[in-house]
Amino acid sequence: MGQPEQSHWNSEEIRIAQAALQKAHASEIAALISYVQVQASSVTAPEDVWQLHDFLSAKRHDIDGKYDDRESFLMYTLSRLIKDGLLTLAELEGLSVDKKTKINLLTRM
């Protein structure tokens, strides 16, 4: 990821970012639950159980690391969520133009 971003976030921008993170997290978890329900319904052998377990372990690690809400990493976190299709730049309305521009640029890296 590189160096943390040193931009200052005011309380309104932090509120906007937190709301966006919560929305993206809820959406990702809902999609995961749906996927797991389908996969679990087709479990017929012990190997299927372990494969589902391995998938969930990897997914948990990914999700736990994805939603870093520390102020110094918010631009990276938000840009990754946009890249992953979990957020759009429009959902960050209210952030400064500078922050939105930097986030947009980071989505292209």
N, C-alpha and C positions, 0 to 999 in steps of 0.2 A: 503494500500500500504506500509506502513512502513516508514522508514527513507529515505529521498532523498539520492541518490548516489552522492558522492563527487568527482568523477573522473573529470579531466579536459578534455574538448573537444577543440581541435584546430579548426581553421576556416574551414579547409577542412572537418573534421569530422562533424561539424555542418552543412555544406552545404550538405553533403551526407545524414545526418539524416533528414534535412528539405525536401530534394527532395523525400525521402522515405515516409515521412509523407504526403506530397502533393499527391503523387501517390496513397497511400492507401486511403486517404480522397476522392479523385476523383473517385476511384473505388467503394468505399462504397456508395457515393452519387448517382452514376450512377445506381447501383443495387437497391437502395432505390427508385429512380424515376421510374424504370421499374416496381418494385413491386407495387407502388402506382398507376401507370397507370392501371395495371390489376385490382387492388382492386376497384378503382374508377369506372371502367366500369361496375362493378357488384353491385353498390349501387342502391338499390331499395326502401329502407325505411329509415326513420329518424334514426333509431337505427344503420343502416350501416354507416351513416355519422358520428355519434358520436363515433362509434367504430374505424373508420379510424382516426378521430381526436385524440382519446386517444392513438392510436398506434403511430401516428406522434409525439405527445407531448413526449411520452416516448423515442422514437427513437432520437428526437432532444436532449433531456437531455443526453442520452447515448453518442451520437456523440460529443456534445459540451465538455464533460468531457474526452473523449477518446484521444484526440489529444493534450495533454499537451506537449508543446515544450520547456518548461523551461529546461535549461541545467541539472539541478539537478534531473530531472525526465525522461530524454530522454531514459535511459536504460529500465525503467519500461514501458514507452509508446511504445517503439519499440518491447519489448518482448510481450506486450499484443496484438499488431497488428499482430505479427507472430502467437500467439496462436489463434487469431480470423481468421487466414487464409487470412489476408489482405496484408501481406508482407512475404517474405522469408528471411532467413539469408543471402542468396546469394545476395540479393538486397542491402545489407549493405556493400558490398565490398569497401574497402578503410578505414574502421574503424580499429582501432588497434586490434590486436589479443586478447588483454586483454578485450576490450569492447565487441567484438563479443562473447568471451567465457562467459562473465557475462550475456549478453543478452540471449544467448543460455540456460544457467542455469536457468535464470528467467522464461523462457518459460516452464520449467518443473515443476514449483512450482504451 
